[in-house]
């Protein structure tokens, strides 16, 4: 039994571990600075239960990486009832910041008037899409709120990791080359399907080179929103010796109609993997865009081997 002053005699006393000195000391956990702008995830496409669940999972991952983070979701095609528009989310964030300041002043606290961006807007896009990014910029302008807009999430090695995982989940790639595990249906040529025109294809191609190095098979990018592009790239891969092709969506999900993806795969005679979805790397990359915009140290962004 323990007494009010400590454990009973004879019982071991747990003492706090001293902090390890020197450069090998564990870093202090990063937390969101007090009064930091909100991270607002800009979600493209027609909103629905699936896109909301995906977006909520992404911001949940970001919050787990940065305690205290104010993370919100705004839909480019929202209805301001079940799915708040990006513009209204930014307006709400600005109003709440002003209200907190006025309440603090009314309570007699000496607080500095808030300045700087109200929010950092992170587009939920793996690659550039000029049409969708114009929508994001217009929504920010319509809100009349000081907000900073980041780049899209890719290209990045973590996206190559996510693509590898999605292909392996579909039985289209070896999960771990080091184990020499044979997958009978493993593809010997990969088509990365992007949306957003030539700029998006070029950006996907950068991540495609990283994926090719992981899988040791040829990887080529093609525009899903350009008629015949997927089939044309499939023919190029087959003419160079690849026979078993797979379509890997370089997409998070909400930005494209899944029926378009299925039709392209069928036309090209390819098996297909799932979109990137709420893979943990997506939340980490969204947070990295936020912390970079604010100039604070981001969490570690190292890729992990696929098991």
N, C-alpha and C positions, 0 to 999 in steps of 0.2 A: 504494500500500500504506500501511497505517497502522502507526505504531510504538506501543509500549505506552503512550507518553505522549500520543498524539494522532495526527491524520492526518499523512501525509507532507507535506513542504514544498510549497507551491504549490496545495494542495487547499483548497477553501473549508471553513470551519468552521461548522457549524450551531449557532447560539447559541439558547438558549431565549428565546421571545418574552416581553417584559416584560408584566406584567399591566396591562391598560388601566385607568387611573385614572378616578375620577368615577362618576356614576350610570349611565353607559352600559356599565360594565364587565359582562362576562358573569357571571351568578351561579354560585357554586360548586355543583356537582352535589349534589343531596340524596341522602343515604344513610340507611338505617334506623339509629336510635340503638342503641347497644350495650345488649343486654338488653331491647329493646323487645318488647311482647307480640306473639304470633303473629296474623297475619290468617287467620281461619278462614272459608272460604267455605261457607255452608250451602246445600246443593243439594237442592231439592225433587224430588218425583216418584219413580217407580220407577227405581232405578239400573240402568245398563247401559253398554255400551261407548260409545254415542253421548254420553250425559250425562257420562261420565268424560272423554272426549276434549274435550268442550266446557269442562268445569270446569278441566281441566289447561291448556287454552289461555288461559283467563281469568286464572289465577294466574300463568302465564308472562308475560303482558302486564304484570301488576302488578309482578312481580319485575324486569322490564326497566326499569320506570319508577322503582323504588326499590331500588337494589342493597343486598344484605344483608337483604332482607325475608324473614322466616320466614312463608311462606304455605302453608296446609294446606287440605285438602278434607274436609268431613264431610257425609254423606248423611242426610237426614231419615228415609229408609226403608232405611238400609243394613243389611248383614248381619254386619258386623265380621269379614269374611274378605276378599273382594275389594273390598268397599265399606264402609269404616269408618263407623260412625254418628257423628253430630255429638258426642254425649255422650262416646264413647270417644276421639275426637280431642282434645277439651278435657281429658280426664283425662290423656292421654299428654303433652300440652303442659305440664300442671302438674307431673307427675312428672319430666319432663326438666329443668324449671327448678329444682326442688328438688335434683335430682341434681347439676346443675352447681354450685350453691351449696355443697353438701356437699363436692364434690371440691375446689373452690377453698379451702375452709376446711382440709381435710385436707392440702393442699399448703402450708399456712402463709400463704396470701394473705389480706390484710385486705379483705374484701368485705362489702358491706352486705347484710343479709338481704333477699331479694326481697319487694317489696310491690306493690300496685296490681294491675290486671287481668292475668291470665295470657294472655288472648286478646281480640281484638276480632272479634266474629262479624258477618259481612256476609251477609245473605240474598241469594241469587241470584234476585232478583225485580225486574222492571221497575216494578211497581206494587204497592200494598198488597193483601194477601190475608189476612184475619183468621184463617182456618182454618190456613193454612200458618205464619203468624207465631206462632200459639199452639203449634204443633209445635216451632218453633225455641225459644221460651221454655221449654217443658217440657223439651227436651233439655238446655238450659243448666242448668236447675234440677236435673235428674237427675244431671248430672256433678258437682255440688257444687263447681264451680270458679268462681273470681271472673272473670267474663267480661263484657265490655260488648257490648251488642247495638245495631247501628246501624239506621237507617231503610233502606227499600228504595232502589233506585237512581234511581227517577224520582219526579216528572217532571224532565226536564232537556233543554236544547237539544241535547246530544249524542245523546240518544235520537231526537229529531226527525231529526237527520242520519242516524242508523243506519236509521231507517224509510225515509227517502228513498232511501238506497243499496239497500236490499232491494227496494223497488218498481222502481227503475231496472234492477236486475239481472234482474228478471222481465219487463222490457219494459213496465211499467205506468206509468212516469213518465219524464219527460225527465231526463236526468242533469244537465244544466246549462242553465237557462233563458237564460243570457246568450248561449249559442251558437245559440239558436233552432233547435235540433236537433229535428226532428219525429219522434215515435214514433207510428206508426199505431195501436198498441194502447194508448196512454196513457189512463189512467182519468180521467174527469171528475168522479169522486166517490169518496172513500176512507172505508172503515169500519175504525176501529181496534178490533180484537178484544182484549178484556181478560178476565181472570178475577179473581174476588174480590168480586163484587157491586157495589153502587152506589158505594161508596167508590173502588173500582178504576176504574169508569167515569169518575168525576169527575177522578181523577188523570190518566187517559189523555187526557181532554178537554183538559187544560192542554198536554200535549205535542202533541195534535192541532192546537191553534191555531198552534203553531210550525211544524208540518208544512204546514198550510194556507197559511201565509205563504210557505213555500219553493216550493210547487207551484202556488199561485194557483188551487186547486180546493177545494170544500167537503170538510171532514173531520168525521166524527161518530164518537163512541165508542159501543160496545155491549158488553154482557156475553156472552161466549161460553158461560158456564156458566148462563145463564138462557134457558130454552126460548123460542124465537121472537124473541128480542131482535135478533139479527143481521138476520133477515128484516124485522122492523118498521122498523129503521133504513134498510135498503135501500129499502123502499117510500117512506120520507120523502124520501130523496135523489132517487129517481126522480120523485116528485111535484113536486119543486122544480126539475126540469129535467135532472138528471144521468141519463145513459143507460148509460154504460160504467163500471161500478163495480169496485172492487178491494178485497179484504180484506187489511189489513195487520196481522199479529199484533203486538200490543203485549206480546210475550212473549219470554222468552229461549229457551225451548224445553222444558226438562225438566219444567216445572210443569204441562204439559197433554198429553193424549193427542193426537197429530197426527191421528188419525182423526176426532176431534171437530171439529177445525179444518176438515178437508176436507169433512165432512158439512155444516157450517154454510155454507161457501162454495157448495156445490152447491145447497143449499136456497134460498139467497138469489140464486142466479144470478150469482155474482161470480167473477172470477179472483182468485187469491191469491198473495201473496208469501211468501217464507220468513220464519221467525221470526228474531229479532235474532241469536241464536246467539252466537258468540265474536267479534262485531264488536269492533275495538279499543277503542271507547268503553266497552264493558262492563267490561273490565279496568281502564281508567282511572277509571271511576266507582267501582268497588269499592275501589280504592286511595284515592280521594278520601274515601270514607266512613271508611276506616281512619285516614288522616292527620288528618282533622277530629276524630275521636274522641280522638286522642292530643294534639291541639293543636300539630301540627308542620306546617310549610308544605307544602302539596301541590304536585305538579307542575302546569304550565300545563294548563288544561282547556278550551282554545279549540276550537270546532268548525272544521272545514275545509270548503271548498266541495266539492260532489260533482262529480267529473269524469266 
